[in-house]
Amino acid sequence: MTSELILAIDQGTTNTKALLVDQAGRVLHQASVPNVVTYPRPGWAEQSATALVDGVRQVIADVVAQAGDRPISGIGISNQRESILVWDADSGEPIGPVVIWQCRRSAPRCDALRASGHAEVIEARTGLALDPLFPAAKIAWLLDYIPGARDRAKNGRLRAGTVDTWLLWTLTGGAVHATDHSNASRTQLFNTETLTWDAELCALFDVPQSLLAEVRSSDSRFGLTAQGATALPAGTPILAMIGDSHAALFGHGVRVPGTVKATYGTGTSLMALTPGRVRSTHGISSTIAWSLNGSVQHALEGNISVSGQTAAFAAELLGLADAAALSALAETVADSNGVAFVPALVGLGAPYWRADARGTITGLSLGTKPAHLARAALEAIAFQVADVYSAMEADMGAALGELRADGGASRNAMLMQFEADILDRPVAVAAAPEVSALGAAALAFSALGISMPGVAAARQFAPGMNSGAANEHRQRWQSAVTQTLATQDRHTSGGNQ
């Protein structure tokens, strides 16, 4: 019997990966290339659109070469979310950079919309707090910043899209301009109740609706690869597209509410399925997890802007080689000796949504050693996750269960044990590091009518800290966050006097 094979592409912020996966979920071959992020001005973050496509083509070619003549049934794509670009409809050439999710250049437009009283209607229709993280204001920025872009958009000569849309366009030779419900729900232009692009939101953000892609189910047969577009044969079907965090939840095998997924990457995304569309009142986003055969599955999500990146940042400050060295140093002490590090390095995301916040370190004393700072940096990752988890429980009105973890920082046993302790919930770490890619593969198999198993847990961490100690840790963290926000409020107030 011949097993079907799926080529899963995971286009992330720091790396682009391709995995050849069989229907049992085994990774047969894989390839990866790094991506470059540039920071041309303070608060700006961008990538080259053509470089991203070149990377995708390279990893596809590498995996195809490894696979030899084994036939590949189709492609599944997971992608970095909230990153956006605009390109010429005829030539397919980008008119500017990919403005990525971390970029804050659209903050003034978001501030103006908030000052005009539009934040409530935006959040009510999209489930997303008004924030520069999301693409809507970034599209408007590109149209205003690039000479002639507004006129070209009005004349129907431009297309806009998230990274999945851009990859689909290039892989199909410009034949298909489409996205899926998960990615559309993160743009702040898509009404997650009516499941359509919202004309009033497009008008508020000054984004012509004609730029936007057709929205389809996540398991749609989106299109066929064009001749010469990749090393794959022309006509290879693109069977699934889904945002990377959503793909990770799917890859963990979560299909019903009750379990929370946390992907510990540059930032961290927590996601939990909900029985229906839930409007958060605790600083969490309402989103669409995925859609299968036109049936939409809703979810709650909390986005942490700086998570795993905290370790790399702290390692550099302490003169250490990398995050692994930071972890080794942190493990030489039993606790942080009262030190708390709030890594608001690009503001604070969920559940606070304070783009103006800046990082702080509190609790320093003469007894503070570098190891205590290292431990505080790692603990900050766990504390932020715990904040979002608690907010999700408050929105759900019920206790949530196990936390399923993936991503680079989930390999840190000390961090995962501390996470389980302060959550008072078991933490299950995925056996495979590429859960987003495997989720995209599982979704593509689903489009073929094949059920691929979810990623198993490699290790379980059970809570082991008494509740009093756990509460003390949480209170120390909350005190540090309160101090961080109060400091920024004083600065803001003083600047307005």
C-alpha positions in Angstrom: 0.0 0.0 0.0 1.3 3.4 -1.0 1.2 6.1 1.8 0.2 9.6 0.8 2.9 12.2 1.4 2.4 15.9 2.2 5.0 18.7 1.9 4.4 21.0 4.8 5.8 24.5 4.6 6.2 26.5 7.8 7.1 30.1 6.9 8.1 31.7 10.2 9.6 34.9 11.2 13.1 33.6 11.9 13.2 30.5 9.7 11.4 28.9 6.7 11.1 25.1 7.0 9.7 22.3 4.8 8.9 18.8 6.0 7.9 15.8 4.0 5.3 14.0 6.2 3.5 10.7 5.8 0.0 10.0 7.0 1.2 8.6 10.3 2.7 11.9 11.1 6.3 10.8 10.6 8.8 13.4 9.2 10.7 11.7 6.4 12.8 14.6 5.2 13.2 18.2 6.1 15.0 21.4 5.3 15.3 24.9 6.8 16.7 28.3 5.9 17.1 31.4 8.1 15.2 34.6 7.4 16.5 38.1 8.0 14.6 40.8 9.9 15.7 44.4 9.5 15.0 47.3 11.8 15.4 50.4 9.6 14.1 52.8 12.3 13.2 52.4 16.0 10.0 50.4 16.3 10.1 49.3 12.7 10.5 45.7 11.7 10.4 44.3 8.2 11.5 41.5 5.8 12.1 41.1 2.1 9.1 39.6 0.3 11.2 38.2 -2.5 13.7 36.7 0.0 10.8 34.9 1.8 9.7 33.3 -1.5 13.3 32.4 -2.4 13.6 30.7 1.0 10.4 28.7 0.4 11.6 27.6 -3.0 15.0 26.6 -1.6 13.5 24.4 1.2 11.1 22.8 -1.3 14.0 22.0 -3.7 16.0 20.5 -0.8 13.2 18.2 0.3 12.3 17.2 -3.2 15.9 16.3 -3.8 16.0 14.2 -0.6 12.7 12.5 -1.5 13.9 11.4 -4.9 11.1 10.1 -7.1 8.5 9.6 -4.3 5.3 11.3 -5.4 4.0 14.2 -3.2 0.2 14.4 -2.9 0.0 18.1 -2.0 1.2 21.0 0.0 0.1 22.4 3.4 1.2 25.9 4.4 1.5 27.5 7.9 2.7 31.0 8.1 3.8 33.9 10.4 0.7 35.9 11.1 -0.2 39.6 11.0 2.7 40.3 8.6 1.5 42.1 5.5 2.7 43.2 2.1 1.3 44.8 -1.1 2.3 43.8 -4.6 1.6 44.7 -8.3 -1.3 42.7 -9.7 0.3 42.4 -13.2 4.0 41.9 -12.5 3.7 40.2 -9.1 6.5 42.5 -7.8 6.2 43.7 -4.2 5.9 47.5 -3.9 7.5 47.6 -0.5 8.7 45.4 2.3 6.8 42.8 4.3 5.8 44.8 7.4 6.0 42.1 10.0 3.9 41.5 13.1 6.4 43.1 15.5 6.4 46.4 13.7 5.0 49.5 15.4 5.1 52.0 12.5 1.3 52.0 12.3 0.9 53.1 16.0 0.0 56.7 15.1 -2.9 55.6 12.9 -4.1 53.2 15.7 -3.9 56.1 18.2 -5.9 58.4 16.0 -8.6 55.7 15.5 -8.7 55.2 19.3 -8.9 59.0 19.9 -11.8 59.2 17.5 -13.8 56.6 19.5 -13.5 53.7 17.0 -11.7 51.1 19.1 -14.9 49.6 20.5 -16.5 48.9 17.1 -13.3 47.5 15.7 -12.9 45.1 18.6 -16.6 44.1 18.6 -16.5 43.1 14.9 -13.0 41.5 14.8 -12.4 40.3 18.3 -9.1 42.1 18.3 -7.9 45.0 20.4 -6.9 48.0 18.4 -3.1 47.6 18.2 -0.2 48.1 15.7 0.3 44.3 15.8 -2.5 43.8 13.4 -2.2 44.3 9.6 -5.1 46.8 8.8 -3.2 50.0 9.7 0.0 48.6 8.2 -1.7 48.3 4.8 -2.8 51.9 5.0 0.7 52.9 5.9 2.2 51.2 2.9 -0.4 52.8 0.6 0.4 56.3 2.0 4.1 55.9 2.3 4.9 54.5 -1.2 4.6 57.1 -4.0 1.6 56.4 -6.3 0.4 53.4 -4.3 -3.0 55.0 -3.5 -3.8 55.7 -7.1 -2.6 52.2 -8.2 -4.8 50.7 -5.5 -7.9 52.7 -6.7 -7.3 51.5 -10.3 -7.2 47.9 -9.2 -3.5 47.4 -10.0 -2.4 46.3 -6.5 -3.1 43.2 -4.3 -2.5 42.9 -0.5 -2.2 39.9 1.6 -0.7 38.1 4.6 2.2 35.8 4.0 0.1 32.8 3.2 -1.7 34.8 0.5 1.6 36.0 -1.0 3.0 32.5 -1.1 -0.1 31.1 -2.8 0.1 33.9 -5.4 3.7 33.2 -6.2 3.4 29.4 -6.1 0.4 29.5 -8.5 2.0 32.0 -10.8 -0.4 34.7 -9.9 -3.5 32.5 -10.6 -5.0 32.6 -7.1 -5.5 35.5 -4.7 -6.9 33.8 -1.6 -6.5 33.3 2.1 -8.1 31.2 4.8 -10.4 32.1 7.7 -7.6 31.9 10.4 -5.4 34.4 8.6 -8.3 36.7 7.6 -9.4 36.8 11.2 -6.1 38.3 12.3 -6.2 41.3 9.8 -8.6 43.5 11.8 -10.6 43.9 8.6 -12.5 40.7 8.7 -15.8 40.5 10.6 -15.7 37.2 12.5 -19.5 37.1 13.0 -20.5 37.7 9.4 -17.4 35.9 8.0 -16.8 38.7 5.4 -14.5 41.6 4.8 -16.2 44.5 6.7 -16.8 47.6 4.5 -17.0 49.9 7.5 -13.7 48.6 8.9 -12.0 49.0 5.5 -13.2 52.6 5.4 -12.0 53.3 8.9 -8.5 52.0 8.2 -8.6 53.5 4.6 -7.9 50.2 3.0 -9.7 49.6 -0.4 -11.5 46.3 -0.2 -10.5 45.5 -3.8 -7.0 44.8 -2.5 -8.1 41.9 -0.3 -8.0 38.2 -1.0 -10.9 35.8 -1.3 -11.5 34.0 2.0 -11.8 30.2 1.9 -11.9 27.3 4.3 -8.5 26.3 5.7 -8.7 22.9 4.0 -9.7 24.2 0.6 -7.8 23.1 -2.5 -6.4 26.6 -2.9 -4.7 26.1 -6.3 -2.1 24.3 -8.3 1.6 25.0 -8.5 2.6 26.7 -11.7 5.2 25.4 -14.2 8.6 26.3 -12.9 7.4 28.0 -9.7 9.0 25.4 -7.5 11.0 22.1 -7.8 7.7 20.3 -7.5 5.8 19.2 -10.7 3.4 21.7 -12.1 -0.1 21.0 -10.9 0.8 19.9 -7.4 -2.2 20.9 -5.3 -2.0 23.4 -2.4 -4.4 21.7 -0.1 -4.4 23.7 3.1 -3.3 27.1 4.5 -3.5 28.2 8.2 -1.8 30.7 10.5 1.2 29.1 12.4 -0.3 29.4 15.9 -3.6 27.9 14.7 -1.6 25.1 13.0 0.1 24.3 16.2 -3.2 23.9 18.0 -4.4 21.6 15.2 -1.1 19.7 15.3 -1.4 19.0 19.0 -4.6 17.2 18.1 -6.9 19.6 20.0 -10.4 19.5 18.6 -12.7 20.4 21.5 -12.6 23.1 24.2 -10.8 22.7 27.5 -7.1 22.4 26.6 -4.8 25.4 26.0 -1.9 25.4 23.6 1.2 27.7 24.1 3.8 28.1 21.3 6.9 29.5 22.9 8.6 31.3 20.1 10.0 34.9 19.6 6.7 35.8 21.2 4.2 33.3 22.7 0.7 32.6 21.5 -1.8 30.8 23.7 -5.0 29.5 22.1 -8.0 27.6 23.3 -11.1 26.5 21.4 -14.4 27.9 22.4 -17.9 26.5 21.8 -18.8 29.6 19.8 -17.8 33.2 19.2 -16.7 34.6 22.6 -16.2 38.4 23.2 -13.3 38.7 25.7 -13.6 41.1 28.6 -10.2 40.3 30.0 -7.8 41.5 27.3 -7.8 38.4 25.2 -8.5 38.2 21.4 -11.4 36.3 19.9 -10.3 34.6 16.7 -11.0 31.9 14.3 -8.9 28.7 14.9 -9.7 27.2 11.5 -12.4 26.2 9.2 -13.1 22.7 7.8 -15.4 22.3 4.8 -16.9 25.7 5.5 -17.5 25.0 9.2 -15.8 27.7 11.4 -14.2 26.8 14.7 -13.8 29.8 17.1 -11.1 30.3 19.7 -9.6 32.6 22.3 -6.0 33.7 21.9 -3.5 35.7 23.9 -0.5 37.1 22.1 2.7 37.9 24.1 5.0 40.2 22.2 8.3 39.2 23.7 8.6 35.7 25.2 11.4 33.4 24.1 13.2 36.5 22.8 13.5 37.6 26.4 16.1 34.9 27.0 18.2 36.0 24.1 17.9 39.6 25.1 18.9 38.9 28.7 21.8 36.7 27.6 23.3 39.6 25.5 22.9 42.0 28.4 24.7 39.6 30.7 27.5 39.0 28.2 26.5 35.4 27.7 26.9 33.4 24.5 23.2 32.6 24.0 19.9 31.6 25.7 21.3 28.1 26.5 24.1 29.8 28.5 21.5 32.0 30.3 19.5 28.9 31.2 22.6 27.2 32.6 23.4 30.2 34.7 19.8 30.5 36.0 19.9 26.9 37.1 22.7 27.7 39.6 20.2 29.4 41.9 17.0 28.2 43.5 15.0 31.4 42.8 15.4 35.0 41.5 16.0 36.4 45.0 13.1 38.7 44.6 14.1 40.1 41.2 11.4 40.4 38.6 12.0 41.3 34.9 9.0 42.7 32.9 10.1 42.3 29.2 8.0 45.0 27.7 10.6 45.5 25.0 8.1 46.3 22.3 5.3 47.1 24.8 3.0 44.6 26.6 0.6 42.5 24.6 -2.2 40.4 26.1 -3.8 40.8 28.5 -2.5 44.4 29.1 -2.3 45.8 25.5 0.0 48.6 26.4 2.1 49.4 23.4 3.7 52.3 25.3 5.1 50.2 28.1 8.8 49.6 28.4 10.8 46.9 30.1 11.7 47.1 33.8 13.7 45.1 36.4 12.5 45.4 40.0 13.6 43.9 43.3 17.4 44.6 42.9 19.4 44.4 46.1 23.1 44.1 47.1 22.4 40.3 47.1 21.4 40.3 43.5 23.8 38.2 41.3 23.8 37.7 37.5 22.2 34.3 38.0 19.2 35.9 39.7 18.8 38.2 36.7 19.0 35.2 34.4 16.4 33.3 36.4 14.1 36.3 36.5 14.3 36.5 32.6 13.2 32.9 32.2 10.5 33.2 34.9 9.1 36.2 33.0 8.3 33.9 30.1 6.2 31.7 32.4 4.5 34.6 34.2 3.3 36.1 31.0 1.8 32.8 29.9 0.2 32.4 33.3 -1.4 35.9 32.9 -3.0 35.0 29.6 -4.1 31.6 30.8 -5.9 33.2 33.8 -7.5 35.7 31.5 -8.8 32.9 29.3 -10.3 31.1 32.3 -12.1 34.3 33.3 -13.5 34.7 29.8 -14.6 31.1 29.6 -16.1 31.2 33.1 -14.7 27.8 33.8 -11.4 26.2 34.7 -9.2 25.1 31.9 -7.0 22.0 31.9 -3.7 20.9 30.6 -1.3 23.3 28.8 0.3 21.8 25.7 3.6 23.4 24.9 5.7 23.6 21.8 8.4 25.9 20.4 12.0 26.5 21.3 11.6 27.6 25.0 9.4 24.5 25.7 12.7 22.5 25.7 13.8 24.2 28.9 12.8 21.8 31.7 13.3 24.4 34.4 11.0 26.8 32.7 8.3 24.2 32.0 8.4 23.0 35.6 8.0 26.6 36.9 5.2 27.1 34.4 3.3 24.0 35.8 4.0 25.2 39.3 2.6 28.7 39.0 -0.3 27.6 36.8 -1.1 24.6 39.1 -1.8 22.7 35.9 0.1 19.9 34.1 2.2 21.0 31.2 2.7 18.6 28.3 5.7 19.3 26.0 5.3 18.1 22.4 7.7 15.4 21.2 8.2 17.0 17.8 9.6 20.5 17.6 7.8 21.4 14.3 4.2 21.3 15.6 3.0 24.1 13.3 4.3 22.4 10.2 2.8 19.1 11.3 -0.5 20.9 11.9 -0.4 22.2 8.3 0.3 18.6 7.2 -2.6 17.2 9.2 -4.9 19.8 7.7 -3.7 18.9 4.2 -4.3 15.2 4.9 -7.8 16.2 6.2 -8.5 17.7 2.8 -7.6 14.3 1.3 -10.0 12.6 3.7 -7.1 11.2 5.8 -6.8 11.6 9.6 -3.3 12.2 10.8 -2.6 11.7 14.5 -1.7 14.7 16.7 1.8 15.2 18.0 2.4 13.1 21.2 3.9 14.6 24.4 7.6 13.9 25.0 7.5 15.0 28.6 4.9 15.8 31.3 5.5 18.3 34.1 3.2 18.1 37.1 2.7 21.0 39.5 4.9 20.6 42.6 4.9 23.9 44.4 2.6 24.6 47.3 -0.1 27.1 46.6 1.3 29.7 49.0 4.7 29.9 47.3 3.1 30.0 43.9 0.9 32.9 45.0 3.9 34.8 46.3 5.6 34.4 42.9 2.5 35.6 41.1 2.1 38.6 43.4 5.7 39.6 43.0 5.2 39.5 39.2 2.0 41.5 39.4 3.6 44.1 41.5 6.4 44.5 38.9 3.9 44.8 36.1 1.9 47.4 38.1 5.1 49.4 38.7 6.0 49.2 35.0 2.7 50.6 33.9 2.6 53.2 36.6 6.0 54.4 35.5 4.9 54.8 31.9 1.7 56.6 33.0 3.8 59.1 35.0 6.1 59.7 32.0 3.1 60.2 29.7 1.4 62.5 32.2 4.5 64.5 32.7 5.0 64.8 29.0 1.5 66.3 28.6 1.9 69.0 31.3 
